[in-house]
Each structure stands twice: as C-alpha cells, then as structure tokens.
Amino acid sequence: MKKIVNDERMMLRVCDLYYNRDVSQSDIAKLMDLSRPTVAKLLQRARQKGIVKILICDPQERNYSQLERRLEKTFKLEEAIVVDTLEEERQKDALGRAAANYLQAILKDHYMIGVAMGTSLHYIAPYAPRQFRGLTFVPLVGGGGEVDITQNANNVVELLAKAFGGEGLRLYAPAMVSRQQTKRELLKEKNVRRVMDRYSQLDVVMAGIGTGDERSSISKSGYYSGEMKEQLQGNAVCGDICMRLFDENGALSPFASNKQVIGIEPGKFRNIPYAIGIAGGVYKARAIRGAIRGRFINVLITDEMCAKELCRLEESRKNDAKEHVLEEYVPEKEL
C-alpha cells in the first residue's frame, strides 16, 4: 500500500482518469484493480506533491475572498460568505443559493438542522442538494401570528425537508404568548417538548437577522402591540433573532417580551458547531454586528455592501475607543 501511494506514475494515471477523463474513483479502482481508499490516497498525495494543482475561478470574475477573510478576522467568525449586492428579490435568491452551497459542504448524513422563521431561509430550497440521508429539520420558534406563511418556521421547515429529502418536525405552539403562565403550560405539552428536546442535539442552526424595528418580520407578526411595540421603537433595540430582541452588545435581558417567546434561546447557539446567520442589506449591518457580539452566529452569509459596512462600523468603533483612551490618559503638562 505504502509503495503504491508514493508511486508517481500511479498518481499520474489516476489523476489523468479522474480529472481529465471524469472517471469516478470507484470505476478507477475497478479499472486499476485497486481499493477505493487507495485511489483517494493517490489523488491526495498527487496534490501534496504538486502533480495536481487546483485553481478555483469565480465564473463571474468577482472575488470576495479578501473581504471574507477580513470579516472572519475582525469578528472572529468561523466562516464568512459574501455575495453580490443586488435588488431585494435577487438578493434573497443569491443569499439562499450561497447558503445551500455552504450546507452542501458541511452537512453529513443524519444531521439535525434547526430552522428559524424568515424569507431568506425560504430561498434555500430551490438549490438544496439531495445527497444526504436521514436529515432532520427542527423549527426554532413556534408558528402562527399574522406573519407571511412563507416565513413561518414550521412552513420553512416543511419546505426545506422536502427539498433536501429529510424529515421535518412541527412545533405546535404560537411563537409568542401574552402570559408567562400560558408559556409554562404549553411547554409541558408532549408535542412541544418533543421538538424542544431536540435543541440540545442540533448540529446546524440557520437564522435570519432582523433589525428589531418596523422593517422586521416580528413587527408584522401580529404578536407585538402597545408596550411591546414601544420596545421595537426604542433606541436600545439593535436587532432580533428567532423572535427575540437584543441590544448592540447582543444582550437579550433588557427586553421583557423575550420571555414570552416559545422556541430556542439564542444563547444556546454558542454550543452548536454551525450557527449560520443569513442577512443582507446595509441597513442590517448593526443588527448583524449585535448578533455576532452576542455570539449567536459563527458563520455569516451576507452581501458585499453589508460586509463593507460591517467592517467600517467595527473600524469606527475601534478608532473611537482609541480616541477615548487618549483623551482620558493625556498627561498633565509640566510646570
């Protein structure tokens, strides 16, 4: 085995069949009387020795790799994916396609995937790969309200489960209730617990990020009225995720209405390997930054202009902090 995988002539033959003639690894193994793992090892060794060099070309001649790396470094993200900035419907489609491509790269058979409400997630379905087995999609928040049915978490789950060929669970509870006692009683229900008990088993979560104001889905959901709507208009609200409001530092505690939401607590996202935030538009930059500060997401899929605004905001914050330090510690002049 060791002699075979270090044989450059064998590497060349295998690489020619695989890369130039589009012969599958299984067929190469049969043709050359090798095991499939040996074929895979030969291809790997060929790349290590420089026999094969892979050049990735952007078909539209746009390259956001530097901007993506800048986002990752600035905000300590596991991964950032940037797409073109487009008009609204095409923007959502581009974000959905990018999310589907990312899922294709990270998903494994039998993964459990948490899904929030929102239109951005709806756009993933047309591009969903169907190469995985045993996927389970779990709603991260209850349904109901006056929100567009395409944004309802249960319906998004159903759509994605069908697209990916997996199973979709349904959370039979409203996204928000008016009294804490009502929430406590609902959480005792077997069907509700069946879904919420899965939250500790999630491998991936996907959530849109709202601005926490009248433009957000939550403001149109029919759940907010009176004092709760005043919260949405308050200066302290920076954004929303899974129906919960947060401030610019990602703190959830200032907002009493968060306790009335039935669904996952965003703080649990910190323990999930892939916590994916999908949001575009310059106006969402502050909300995205707040979600990152709260460590609700470790993967961001956004558009070019929003990505640049995120970097600008963070650079401005750091400059302000430096100026504040200088002003505070300027030494007195000697007499």
C-alpha positions, -999 to 999 in steps of 0.1 A, spaced: 0 0 0 27 25 10 47 18 -21 17 22 -43 5 56 -29 40 70 -33 44 58 -69 43 90 -91 35 70 -122 4 56 -105 -5 91 -93 -3 104 -129 -25 76 -142 -51 80 -115 -52 119 -119 -55 116 -156 -85 93 -153 -101 113 -125 -95 149 -136 -92 147 -174 -115 119 -183 -141 123 -155 -138 86 -144 -152 81 -109 -130 69 -81 -150 37 -78 -145 30 -116 -108 38 -114 -105 13 -85 -121 -14 -106 -101 -5 -137 -68 -5 -120 -75 -33 -95 -71 -10 -65 -93 -3 -35 -112 29 -35 -93 43 -4 -61 37 -23 -74 57 -52 -84 85 -29 -49 84 -12 -32 86 -46 -52 117 -55 -44 132 -21 -7 125 -25 -7 139 -60 -20 172 -47 6 172 -19 34 166 -43 22 193 -67 13 169 -95 -22 183 -94 -29 220 -87 -64 232 -84 -73 267 -95 -107 280 -83 -121 306 -107 -151 328 -100 -173 324 -131 -185 360 -128 -150 373 -122 -159 386 -88 -137 376 -59 -147 385 -23 -121 362 -6 -102 391 9 -134 407 22 -145 373 36 -112 368 54 -114 404 67 -148 397 82 -136 364 98 -106 380 113 -124 412 125 -153 394 141 -137 360 149 -161 341 127 -156 305 117 -166 314 81 -179 344 62 -195 341 27 -201 373 7 -223 375 -24 -231 404 -48 -253 432 -37 -285 431 -57 -321 444 -56 -342 428 -29 -357 396 -45 -325 388 -64 -305 395 -32 -325 369 -12 -321 344 -40 -283 350 -40 -281 345 -2 -303 314 -5 -280 299 -31 -249 307 -11 -265 291 20 -274 259 0 -238 257 -13 -224 261 22 -248 234 35 -237 210 8 -201 214 21 -208 209 58 -238 186 61 -234 149 69 -260 121 70 -283 122 100 -275 158 109 -302 177 128 -307 212 115 -325 240 133 -345 265 112 -358 299 122 -385 320 105 -378 344 77 -379 349 39 -341 344 34 -343 307 45 -372 302 21 -348 309 -8 -325 280 1 -349 253 -11 -345 256 -49 -308 250 -46 -309 222 -20 -286 192 -27 -303 158 -22 -272 137 -15 -277 133 23 -297 107 42 -316 110 75 -316 148 78 -340 162 104 -352 198 102 -364 213 135 -383 247 139 -365 270 163 -396 291 171 -434 285 171 -457 294 143 -489 313 140 -494 351 141 -500 372 111 -466 366 96 -465 356 59 -469 318 58 -437 315 37 -418 330 67 -434 308 94 -407 285 108 -429 254 105 -435 261 69 -399 268 62 -390 235 79 -415 217 57 -402 233 25 -366 225 33 -373 190 45 -390 183 12 -362 199 -8 -334 181 10 -353 148 12 -353 148 50 -378 148 79 -394 179 92 -408 184 127 -435 209 136 -437 230 167 -475 231 176 -474 263 196 -476 301 189 -443 319 186 -453 342 214 -478 342 242 -492 370 263 -486 354 297 -458 335 314 -483 310 328 -495 302 293 -460 295 282 -452 273 312 -483 252 304 -475 249 267 -440 237 275 -455 207 293 -473 195 262 -458 163 248 -457 175 211 -440 208 222 -414 190 243 -407 165 215 -394 194 194 -377 215 220 -359 185 234 -341 183 201 -325 217 206 -297 201 226 -289 177 197 -286 203 168 -256 202 145 -266 232 125 -289 262 130 -299 287 104 -315 321 112 -322 353 96 -313 385 115 -338 413 117 -334 450 126 -359 449 155 -380 477 141 -409 481 117 -390 465 89 -386 432 107 -408 402 103 -416 402 140 -432 437 138 -456 423 112 -462 391 131 -493 404 150 -477 395 184 -464 429 193 -488 457 204 -488 485 229 -459 485 253 -442 457 233 -442 479 201 -426 507 221 -397 483 227 -393 478 190 -390 515 185 -367 520 215 -331 531 210 -318 501 229 -331 476 204 -304 467 179 -319 436 162 -338 404 165 -332 367 160 -357 339 164 -383 364 176 -360 377 204 -347 412 207 -311 421 215 -291 453 220 -259 464 203 -239 441 225 -261 411 219 -278 412 253 -313 397 255 -321 406 291 -332 442 286 -363 431 268 -391 416 288 -410 404 257 -382 378 251 -396 357 280 -429 353 262 -413 336 231 -418 299 226 -387 285 209 -349 282 213 -329 307 234 -303 322 211 -277 317 238 -278 280 230 -264 287 195 -230 292 212 -227 254 217 -238 245 182 -210 237 156 -225 257 128 -246 287 138 -254 304 104 -267 339 102 -282 348 68 -289 385 62 -282 411 36 -286 449 31 -266 477 45 -294 486 69 -289 453 87 -252 458 95 -257 470 130 -281 442 138 -257 416 124 -229 431 145 -251 428 176 -258 391 168 -221 385 164 -213 402 197 -239 381 214 -222 350 198 -255 339 183 -237 331 150 -203 319 140 -210 318 102 -222 348 83 -237 348 48 -242 384 36 -238 407 6 -208 429 -4 -221 463 7 -233 450 41 -200 433 46 -181 465 39 -204 484 63 -198 459 90 -160 464 86 -165 502 86 -186 501 118 -161 480 136 -132 501 125 -150 533 136 -157 517 170 -121 509 175 -110 544 165 -135 559 189 -121 537 217 -86 548 209 -95 584 210 -113 579 243 -82 564 258 -60 592 246 -83 618 260 -86 600 293 -48 595 298 -33 627 284 -6 636 310 -6 670 326 19 695 312 50 701 333 51 734 350 
